[in-house]
Amino acid sequence: MNPTGIGLHLVDGGRRLKVLIADDERNIADTIRIILNKDGMDAVAVYGGRAAIEKAGEWHPDVFLVDYVMPDLNGIEAAIEVGEKLPACRVLVISAMAAVPEVKQRLQGREQRFEVLVKPIPPAELVQRIRAVSR
């Protein structure tokens, strides 16, 4: 049994759910990657918006989890670009409470469905939200 007690999540004929994590705070990105991998997902972490776009293009994740504030390219711009290139990829933007209204406003009216999560988010809730959007 994994840490959240949820169980292995498989998609597309038995492969593990692929989650791309982008956060410029390496310890946060790596911690999320470890949590998701222990929960049965195939998670990869990158540390910037441009790196995320590049990795998404070659790896084709099912879910893209991106921090809003990053120095090279913010999470919104990265989310929009990944969403346009990979319309089947579900996008979750993580933001501190103060920025949530701004994030939601910037994502309004897009064909791609984006969700905004408020930091900090408990690991079990994060796993649950990722699984929910991947269905």
Buried (B, 14 or more C-beta within 10 A) or exposed (E): EBEBEBEEBEBEEEEBBBBBBBBBEEEBBBBBBBBBBBBBBBBBBBBBBBBBBEBBEEEEBBBBBBBBBBEEBBBBBBBBBBBEEBEEBBBBBBBEEEBBEEBBEBBEEEEBEBBBBEBEBEBBEBBEBBBEBBE
